[in-house]
Amino acid sequence: MTVTSVAGNTSGSTKITVEPALSSGNSYKYKVAANPTLPNTGQECKSGYTAWNGTADITAAAGQKIVVVEVDLNNRCIGAGITSLTVAE
């Protein structure tokens, strides 16, 4: 997955885009940290992740990175991507 970040619409937010698009029946989760790690395919992604609808801006601090994970109905990783955050001032 390719994850990109641009400044969000409000101070302290980022706008994330993900390619390819979300597969039917799956959902997104994300984790923001200084050095987050990518989960392995099939790994359960419950603890430490936040559900995301794929369009809403995400509140974050500059200098952080984000991992976005596409998960199946059992919260198992289908794909993941990481990028440095660009945050609106």
N, C-alpha and C positions, 0 to 999 in steps of 0.2 A: 504494500500500500504506500502511496505517496501522500504525505500530510504536509500542508502548507499553512503558514500563519501570517496574517496581516493585522494591522491595528484595528481594534473593534470600534463600535459606535460610541462607547462611553469610556471615560477615564478608567484605566486599570482593566480593560477588557481586550480580548483578542478574537479575531474571526478565523475559524479553522475551516479548511476545505480538505476533502479526502477523495482520492481517485484510486481505484474505480469506485463507482457508486455502491451503496449498501445493497447486499443481496436480499431478496425477499425472505421474510421470516427472521432475519437477523437484526441486531441492534448494535449501537456504539457504546463504548465506555472509554473513559480517559483517566489519566493520572498525570499530575503536574509535579515536578521535582527538579532539583538541581541536576541530577544525573539518573533519570529513570531508566529501567532496563526493559527491553522488549520481551514479551512472553513468547514461549514456544507454541507452535501450532498444536492445538488440542489441550493446552494448559487451561485450567479453570481460572477465571478472572473475576472474582467476587471481592475479596478483601483489598481495600486500598483504591478501588476504582469508583468513579462517579458515572452514572448513566448520562448520556447526552443524546439529544434528538437529531443531531447532524446539521442543525442550522443556527441554533442560539449562540450568541457570543459567550465566551467563557471568561470568567474573572481570573486573573493571574498576575503575577509579578514579573517585571522585566528581568532578564537574566536566567529565567527558568526554561525548561524543556517540557514538551508534552508528548506522551505516548497515547495514541488513539488505537483502540482495539475493536475489531468487528467480532462480535460473539454470537454464537448460536443460542437456541432456546435454553440450553444447559449451561450458559455462561462460559463456554469453551472457545478459545481463541481460533478464529478462522483466518485472520490476518491482522497485521499491526504495522504501524509506522510511527516515526519519531521526528520531531523538528524543534528547533529553537523558537521561542515565542517572540513575536512582535506585539507589543502592548501599547494601547493608546495612552497618551499622557494627559 
